[in-house]
């Protein structure tokens, strides 16, 4: 069994996990192979985000064999971003690497990230080059999301950006004070403005298991990211309201003029269609306002972003 890491290891690696029991041992072995020759002290923090497949038992087993591995388990599934926050809250390293647990984020990139950090960069981002066989829909939807997000928020995020990055402990300190209802960590990291660089990598195939990001999860993730960083949808809503109101007013003027000319306007179907369209626009605008109010409501409740039920490898003092 390895000796426990020092109070402040050089590198902390934070990995959120949801039903990834089959990947944990392979991930720990790959990280050990990469980091041991570098003579860096390191710790691996594995966060079980409400798994149902024995992920927690596998974390305990790997931790019992390695003093570098620490783990915590949520009471339920709180989400990928909350799991990242929980791991970073407990990270002790001078630099913190966040990555996924399916080995699509290749550990072999970490030495280059550490080298860039030692050159003085406080944030080392990565840009994914999609593996062969990546679906067209996934590639196009990812590019579209980052273009829309960058345009609405004013924060430039390029296609292929992910939560595979290294941040300095000073950046971690800045992020620690940002408790939002929907954390979008890659956006928050860019927003801080610390010096950064980007390293490209080719995404590997999953070691085992399947992706946990369904279409519905991806849509919610994208919507929460935009709501967290931009009020432009509200401004767009105002303009849509003004334009539709103007069109409705012109329609009323036209009807009135035809009435003065002694003509009767036929077409109840067209009138009903216009009314339905106006109500549809109204409900969309109310929904946008409601989404922002919902975010404010979540913040005002002041609930913890996550609840930890079990830990292993931590000094509970």
VOPAGU-2260 file (C-alpha; in pm, 1 decimal, decimal comma):
REM VOPAGU-2260
SITE   aa  ch    i         X         Y         Z
SITE  UNK   A    0       0,0       0,0       0,0
SITE  UNK   A    1     125,2     350,2     -86,4
SITE  UNK   A    2     199,7     603,4     181,6
SITE  UNK   A    3     -54,0     882,9     221,0
SITE  UNK   A    4      21,0    1202,7      36,0
SITE  UNK   A    5     146,1    1512,9     216,3
SITE  UNK   A    6     -83,8    1779,2     360,3
SITE  UNK   A    7     -36,1    1977,8      40,2
SITE  UNK   A    8      41,2    1749,6    -253,4
SITE  UNK   A    9     162,1    1908,3    -573,9
SITE  UNK   A   10    -135,6    1790,1    -776,9
SITE  UNK   A   11    -496,6    1710,2    -689,7
SITE  UNK   A   12    -700,0    1523,3    -949,3
SITE  UNK   A   13   -1077,7    1550,6    -912,8
SITE  UNK   A   14   -1299,0    1299,7   -1093,1
SITE  UNK   A   15   -1681,5    1292,5   -1072,2
SITE  UNK   A   16   -1831,0     947,6   -1119,7
SITE  UNK   A   17   -2178,4     824,2   -1203,5
SITE  UNK   A   18   -2206,3     448,4   -1251,4
SITE  UNK   A   19   -1838,5     411,8   -1350,1
SITE  UNK   A   20   -1737,9     113,5   -1136,4
SITE  UNK   A   21   -1570,4     -55,9   -1431,5
SITE  UNK   A   22   -1339,9     239,5   -1498,4
SITE  UNK   A   23   -1201,7     328,3   -1156,0
SITE  UNK   A   24    -913,9      79,7   -1130,2
SITE  UNK   A   25    -805,5     146,8   -1488,7
SITE  UNK   A   26    -815,4     523,0   -1429,4
SITE  UNK   A   27    -609,3     502,5   -1110,1
SITE  UNK   A   28    -355,3     279,1   -1281,6
SITE  UNK   A   29    -326,0     511,7   -1582,2
SITE  UNK   A   30    -277,2     816,1   -1358,2
SITE  UNK   A   31     -14,5     635,6   -1151,1
SITE  UNK   A   32     176,2     536,8   -1466,2
SITE  UNK   A   33     179,7     897,8   -1584,8
SITE  UNK   A   34     251,7    1075,8   -1255,1
SITE  UNK   A   35     500,6     851,1   -1077,9
SITE  UNK   A   36     789,4     918,7   -1319,9
SITE  UNK   A   37     735,7    1293,8   -1269,8
SITE  UNK   A   38     814,5    1274,2    -898,1
SITE  UNK   A   39     508,6    1487,5    -821,9
SITE  UNK   A   40     315,1    1424,4    -502,4
SITE  UNK   A   41     -48,9    1375,2    -591,5
SITE  UNK   A   42    -391,1    1276,8    -469,4
SITE  UNK   A   43    -691,1    1141,8    -654,4
SITE  UNK   A   44   -1033,1    1252,7    -529,7
SITE  UNK   A   45   -1317,2    1036,8    -661,2
SITE  UNK   A   46   -1670,3    1173,8    -617,0
SITE  UNK   A   47   -1956,4     925,0    -637,3
SITE  UNK   A   48   -2254,2    1124,5    -764,7
SITE  UNK   A   49   -2529,6     890,1    -650,8
SITE  UNK   A   50   -2421,9     580,6    -845,6
SITE  UNK   A   51   -2619,8     255,9    -837,1
SITE  UNK   A   52   -2367,7       9,0    -979,2
SITE  UNK   A   53   -2112,0     -46,8    -705,0
SITE  UNK   A   54   -1903,6     260,5    -781,8
SITE  UNK   A   55   -1869,5     345,0    -412,9
SITE  UNK   A   56   -1755,0      -5,5    -321,6
SITE  UNK   A   57   -1492,3      12,5    -596,4
SITE  UNK   A   58   -1373,5     352,0    -469,3
SITE  UNK   A   59   -1331,7     201,5    -122,5
SITE  UNK   A   60   -1140,0     -95,4    -260,5
SITE  UNK   A   61    -898,6     118,4    -463,7
SITE  UNK   A   62    -853,9     360,3    -172,1
SITE  UNK   A   63    -763,6      73,8      61,5
SITE  UNK   A   64    -480,1     -17,4    -175,7
SITE  UNK   A   65    -351,3     333,1    -239,3
SITE  UNK   A   66    -282,0     615,2       2,6
SITE  UNK   A   67    -322,7     857,6    -288,0
SITE  UNK   A   68    -692,9     783,7    -340,1
SITE  UNK   A   69    -966,1     956,8    -144,5
SITE  UNK   A   70   -1339,0     932,2    -204,9
SITE  UNK   A   71   -1671,5    1077,9    -110,5
SITE  UNK   A   72   -2024,2     970,1    -187,3
SITE  UNK   A   73   -2335,7    1186,6    -225,1
SITE  UNK   A   74   -2670,5    1093,2     -73,0
SITE  UNK   A   75   -2818,1    1108,7    -425,2
SITE  UNK   A   76   -2737,7    1233,0    -773,2
SITE  UNK   A   77   -2669,8    1607,2    -754,0
SITE  UNK   A   78   -2514,9    1644,6   -1099,5
SITE  UNK   A   79   -2174,7    1648,9   -1267,7
SITE  UNK   A   80   -2094,5    2012,6   -1188,8
SITE  UNK   A   81   -2185,6    1975,3    -821,1
SITE  UNK   A   82   -1961,2    1668,4    -801,4
SITE  UNK   A   83   -1673,9    1872,8    -943,2
SITE  UNK   A   84   -1739,8    2144,8    -685,6
SITE  UNK   A   85   -1738,8    1890,2    -401,8
SITE  UNK   A   86   -1405,4    1745,8    -513,5
SITE  UNK   A   87   -1246,8    2087,2    -556,9
SITE  UNK   A   88   -1373,0    2192,5    -213,4
SITE  UNK   A   89   -1161,6    1912,6     -64,4
SITE  UNK   A   90    -859,6    1936,9    -295,5
SITE  UNK   A   91    -532,1    2010,8    -116,3
SITE  UNK   A   92    -298,5    2038,2    -414,9
SITE  UNK   A   93    -119,3    2346,3    -541,7
SITE  UNK   A   94    -270,0    2265,5    -879,3
SITE  UNK   A   95    -603,2    2093,4    -940,7
SITE  UNK   A   96    -681,7    1882,5   -1246,2
SITE  UNK   A   97   -1045,4    1799,9   -1321,1
SITE  UNK   A   98   -1135,6    1523,1   -1562,6
SITE  UNK   A   99   -1394,3    1255,7   -1639,9
SITE  UNK   A  100   -1362,2     900,9   -1515,2
SITE  UNK   A  101   -1421,0     711,4   -1841,5
SITE  UNK   A  102   -1063,3     763,5   -1974,4
SITE  UNK   A  103   -1185,4     970,9   -2269,2
SITE  UNK   A  104    -979,3    1246,6   -2109,6
SITE  UNK   A  105    -636,2    1088,4   -2158,3
SITE  UNK   A  106    -410,1    1101,8   -1848,5
SITE  UNK   A  107    -110,8    1126,0   -2085,9
SITE  UNK   A  108    -201,7    1494,3   -2140,2
SITE  UNK   A  109    -153,9    1581,9   -1772,9
SITE  UNK   A  110     228,5    1620,1   -1785,8
SITE  UNK   A  111     191,6    1885,3   -2057,5
SITE  UNK   A  112     -70,5    2061,2   -1845,3
SITE  UNK   A  113     161,8    2059,9   -1544,2
SITE  UNK   A  114     448,3    2191,6   -1757,5
SITE  UNK   A  115     232,5    2483,1   -1877,0
SITE  UNK   A  116     132,1    2555,8   -1516,1
SITE  UNK   A  117     497,2    2566,4   -1412,4
SITE  UNK   A  118     558,7    2814,5   -1692,8
SITE  UNK   A  119     323,7    3052,5   -1511,4
SITE  UNK   A  120     -22,4    2989,1   -1653,4
SITE  UNK   A  121    -289,1    2984,3   -1385,1
SITE  UNK   A  122    -542,1    2799,5   -1601,8
SITE  UNK   A  123    -456,6    2527,6   -1852,7
SITE  UNK   A  124    -759,8    2444,4   -2064,5
SITE  UNK   A  125    -792,4    2163,8   -2315,4
SITE  UNK   A  126    -966,3    2145,1   -2650,9
SITE  UNK   A  127   -1104,4    1812,1   -2763,5
SITE  UNK   A  128   -1036,6    1673,2   -3108,5
SITE  UNK   A  129   -1323,7    1430,7   -3156,9
SITE  UNK   A  130   -1240,1    1066,8   -3194,6
SITE  UNK   A  131   -1324,4     893,7   -3517,5
SITE  UNK   A  132   -1680,1     771,3   -3507,6
SITE  UNK   A  133   -1812,7    1065,7   -3305,4
SITE  UNK   A  134   -2165,4    1129,5   -3427,4
SITE  UNK   A  135   -2243,5    1423,5   -3654,5
SITE  UNK   A  136   -2522,0    1541,8   -3423,1
SITE  UNK   A  137   -2289,4    1553,5   -3122,4
SITE  UNK   A  138   -2023,8    1748,8   -3310,9
SITE  UNK   A  139   -2267,6    2001,8   -3458,3
SITE  UNK   A  140   -2468,0    2049,6   -3138,3
SITE  UNK   A  141   -2148,3    2110,4   -2939,7
SITE  UNK   A  142   -2027,1    2375,3   -3183,7
SITE  UNK   A  143   -2369,0    2540,8   -3191,2
SITE  UNK   A  144   -2388,6    2553,7   -2811,4
SITE  UNK   A  145   -2049,5    2721,8   -2770,0
SITE  UNK   A  146   -2125,5    2975,3   -3042,2
SITE  UNK   A  147   -2457,0    3066,6   -2881,3
SITE  UNK   A  148   -2309,1    3076,3   -2531,3
SITE  UNK   A  149   -2015,5    3293,9   -2637,7
SITE  UNK   A  150   -2246,2    3534,1   -2825,2
SITE  UNK   A  151   -2491,2    3567,7   -2536,2
SITE  UNK   A  152   -2246,4    3578,5   -2245,6
SITE  UNK   A  153   -1948,8    3763,4   -2393,9
SITE  UNK   A  154   -1723,7    3484,1   -2262,7
SITE  UNK   A  155   -1538,7    3314,2   -2545,5
SITE  UNK   A  156   -1547,7    2936,3   -2522,0
SITE  UNK   A  157   -1431,3    2741,2   -2823,3
SITE  UNK   A  158   -1585,9    2418,7   -2949,9
SITE  UNK   A  159   -1432,3    2116,4   -2782,5
SITE  UNK   A  160   -1397,6    2286,2   -2443,8
SITE  UNK   A  161   -1472,3    2055,8   -2152,9
SITE  UNK   A  162   -1407,9    2015,5   -1780,8
SITE  UNK   A  163   -1068,3    1859,9   -1848,4
SITE  UNK   A  164    -841,6    2138,9   -1720,6
SITE  UNK   A  165    -580,3    2238,0   -1465,2
SITE  UNK   A  166    -624,1    2535,8   -1236,6
SITE  UNK   A  167    -383,9    2691,6    -990,3
SITE  UNK   A  168    -479,3    2705,0    -623,6
SITE  UNK   A  169    -525,9    3083,1    -653,1
SITE  UNK   A  170    -796,2    3019,4    -914,8
SITE  UNK   A  171    -955,9    2762,9    -684,5
SITE  UNK   A  172    -971,7    3029,5    -413,7
SITE  UNK   A  173   -1156,6    3263,1    -649,5
SITE  UNK   A  174   -1402,1    2992,9    -755,8
SITE  UNK   A  175   -1468,2    2886,6    -396,2
SITE  UNK   A  176   -1665,2    3205,6    -329,6
SITE  UNK   A  177   -1897,8    3153,1    -627,4
SITE  UNK   A  178   -2199,9    2955,6    -511,0
SITE  UNK   A  179   -2458,3    2961,6    -786,1
SITE  UNK   A  180   -2776,9    2765,2    -834,1
SITE  UNK   A  181   -2642,7    2620,3   -1159,5
SITE  UNK   A  182   -2265,0    2605,7   -1162,4
SITE  UNK   A  183   -2106,8    2615,0   -1508,0
SITE  UNK   A  184   -1745,9    2571,3   -1407,2
SITE  UNK   A  185   -1584,9    2605,5   -1749,0
SITE  UNK   A  186   -1759,0    2941,6   -1789,1
SITE  UNK   A  187   -1673,5    3056,9   -1435,5
SITE  UNK   A  188   -1308,5    2964,8   -1484,4
SITE  UNK   A  189   -1288,1    3172,3   -1803,1
SITE  UNK   A  190   -1478,1    3457,4   -1637,3
SITE  UNK   A  191   -1215,0    3494,9   -1361,8
SITE  UNK   A  192    -966,6    3623,8   -1619,8
SITE  UNK   A  193    -655,5    3444,5   -1492,6
SITE  UNK   A  194    -377,5    3383,5   -1743,4
SITE  UNK   A  195    -455,3    3074,4   -1947,7
SITE  UNK   A  196    -342,4    2856,0   -2231,5
SITE  UNK   A  197    -501,1    2568,1   -2421,2
SITE  UNK   A  198    -371,8    2222,1   -2507,6
SITE  UNK   A  199    -536,4    2007,4   -2772,9
SITE  UNK   A  200    -596,3    1636,7   -2723,8
SITE  UNK   A  201    -767,3    1359,0   -2913,4
SITE  UNK   A  202   -1054,9    1205,0   -2722,7
SITE  UNK   A  203   -1008,8     835,2   -2652,3
SITE  UNK   A  204   -1278,1     570,5   -2654,5
SITE  UNK   A  205   -1462,0     501,2   -2330,5
SITE  UNK   A  206   -1289,1     229,9   -2130,3
SITE  UNK   A  207   -1624,4      79,4   -2034,0
SITE  UNK   A  208   -1985,1     175,6   -1977,5
SITE  UNK   A  209   -2199,6     427,5   -2161,5
SITE  UNK   A  210   -2230,0     805,2   -2165,7
SITE  UNK   A  211   -2451,3     951,8   -1893,7
SITE  UNK   A  212   -2537,1    1262,5   -2097,5
SITE  UNK   A  213   -2869,8    1202,9   -2268,7
SITE  UNK   A  214   -3019,1    1461,8   -2503,6
SITE  UNK   A  215   -3240,5    1591,0   -2222,5
SITE  UNK   A  216   -2943,3    1634,8   -1987,6
SITE  UNK   A  217   -2745,0    1816,6   -2253,9
SITE  UNK   A  218   -3034,5    2055,9   -2322,2
SITE  UNK   A  219   -3075,7    2132,1   -1949,1
SITE  UNK   A  220   -2701,0    2177,7   -1911,4
SITE  UNK   A  221   -2690,7    2424,0   -2203,3
SITE  UNK   A  222   -2995,1    2617,5   -2077,3
SITE  UNK   A  223   -2854,2    2647,4   -1724,2
SITE  UNK   A  224   -2520,1    2765,5   -1861,5
SITE  UNK   A  225   -2685,6    3047,0   -2057,6
SITE  UNK   A  226   -2910,4    3146,1   -1766,8
SITE  UNK   A  227   -2608,2    3162,1   -1534,6
SITE  UNK   A  228   -2410,7    3399,7   -1753,2
SITE  UNK   A  229   -2643,8    3616,6   -1958,6
SITE  UNK   A  230   -2958,4    3829,0   -1931,4
SITE  UNK   A  231   -2969,3    3876,4   -2308,2
SITE  UNK   A  232   -3261,8    3628,6   -2340,9
SITE  UNK   A  233   -3464,1    3871,3   -2128,0
SITE  UNK   A  234   -3365,3    4161,4   -2354,9
SITE  UNK   A  235   -3451,0    3954,5   -2661,7
SITE  UNK   A  236   -3786,4    3884,2   -2499,3
SITE  UNK   A  237   -3849,8    4256,8   -2461,1
SITE  UNK   A  238   -3779,3    4314,9   -2830,6
SITE  UNK   A  239   -3998,0    4023,4   -2933,5
SITE  UNK   A  240   -4276,1    4167,3   -2719,4
SITE  UNK   A  241   -4237,7    4511,4   -2877,3
SITE  UNK   A  242   -4232,3    4372,7   -3231,2
SITE  UNK   A  243   -4536,0    4147,4   -3183,8
SITE  UNK   A  244   -4723,6    4428,2   -3009,6
SITE  UNK   A  245   -4643,5    4656,4   -3302,1
SITE  UNK   A  246   -4769,5    4398,3   -3550,1
SITE  UNK   A  247   -5087,1    4353,5   -3348,2
SITE  UNK   A  248   -5142,7    4731,2   -3344,2
SITE  UNK   A  249   -5099,4    4751,7   -3722,3
SITE  UNK   A  250   -5352,8    4471,3   -3760,4
SITE  UNK   A  251   -5602,7    4665,3   -3550,5
SITE  UNK   A  252   -5544,8    4981,5   -3755,2
SITE  UNK   A  253   -5601,3    4785,6   -4075,9
SITE  UNK   A  254   -5924,5    4636,9   -3942,2
SITE  UNK   A  255   -6047,7    4980,5   -3832,2
SITE  UNK   A  256   -5974,0    5137,8   -4171,1
SITE  UNK   A  257   -6157,1    4859,1   -4350,1
SITE  UNK   A  258   -6448,8    4908,8   -4113,0
SITE  UNK   A  259   -6464,3    5285,1   -4193,4
SITE  UNK   A  260   -6470,6    5195,8   -4561,4
SITE  UNK   A  261   -6781,9    4989,2   -4500,6
SITE  UNK   A  262   -6613,0    4657,2   -4557,5
SITE  UNK   A  263   -6634,9    4351,1   -4341,7
SITE  UNK   A  264   -6322,8    4147,2   -4287,2
SITE  UNK   A  265   -6371,8    3778,4   -4350,3
SITE  UNK   A  266   -6136,5    3518,3   -4211,6
SITE  UNK   A  267   -6199,7    3409,0   -3857,9
SITE  UNK   A  268   -5941,4    3138,6   -3912,2
SITE  UNK   A  269   -5665,8    3392,7   -3978,8
SITE  UNK   A  270   -5773,7    3596,6   -3676,3
SITE  UNK   A  271   -5768,4    3288,9   -3454,9
SITE  UNK   A  272   -5425,6    3201,3   -3595,9
SITE  UNK   A  273   -5288,2    3545,2   -3510,5
SITE  UNK   A  274   -5428,5    3527,4   -3158,2
SITE  UNK   A  275   -5281,1    3180,0   -3107,8
SITE  UNK   A  276   -4943,8    3301,4   -3232,2
SITE  UNK   A  277   -4950,5    3600,3   -2996,9
SITE  UNK   A  278   -5036,9    3381,0   -2699,6
SITE  UNK   A  279   -4759,8    3138,4   -2797,1
SITE  UNK   A  280   -4505,9    3422,7   -2797,6
SITE  UNK   A  281   -4643,2    3545,7   -2464,7
SITE  UNK   A  282   -4603,7    3204,6   -2300,6
SITE  UNK   A  283   -4246,8    3175,6   -2431,0
SITE  UNK   A  284   -4160,2    3512,5   -2279,1
SITE  UNK   A  285   -4326,8    3420,0   -1950,1
SITE  UNK   A  286   -4126,3    3096,2   -1952,5
SITE  UNK   A  287   -3797,9    3286,9   -1998,6
SITE  UNK   A  288   -3880,9    3518,6   -1709,7
SITE  UNK   A  289   -3985,6    3218,1   -1501,4
SITE  UNK   A  290   -3652,6    3044,3   -1565,2
SITE  UNK   A  291   -3461,8    3343,5   -1428,6
SITE  UNK   A  292   -3696,5    3374,0   -1131,9
SITE  UNK   A  293   -3647,3    3004,3   -1064,3
SITE  UNK   A  294   -3270,5    3052,8   -1051,2
SITE  UNK   A  295   -3314,7    3341,3    -806,3
SITE  UNK   A  296   -3548,7    3126,3    -596,6
SITE  UNK   A  297   -3289,6    2844,7    -579,9
SITE  UNK   A  298   -3024,4    3090,5    -460,0
SITE  UNK   A  299   -3252,0    3246,8    -196,7
SITE  UNK   A  300   -3333,4    2904,8     -46,7
SITE  UNK   A  301   -2964,2    2881,6      43,0
SITE  UNK   A  302   -2957,6    2503,5      35,6
SITE  UNK   A  303   -2619,9    2330,8      19,1
SITE  UNK   A  304   -2516,4    2244,8    -338,9
SITE  UNK   A  305   -2464,1    1881,3    -237,5
SITE  UNK   A  306   -2478,0    1648,8      63,0
SITE  UNK   A  307   -2197,3    1402,6     136,8
SITE  UNK   A  308   -2303,8    1078,4     299,8
SITE  UNK   A  309   -1979,4     875,4     312,9
SITE  UNK   A  310   -1607,0     941,5     279,0
SITE  UNK   A  311   -1294,0     731,3     259,4
SITE  UNK   A  312    -929,8     836,8     286,5
SITE  UNK   A  313   -1004,8    1174,4     443,8
SITE  UNK   A  314    -886,2    1299,2     780,9
SITE  UNK   A  315   -1225,5    1387,9     923,8
SITE  UNK   A  316   -1067,6    1619,0    1180,1
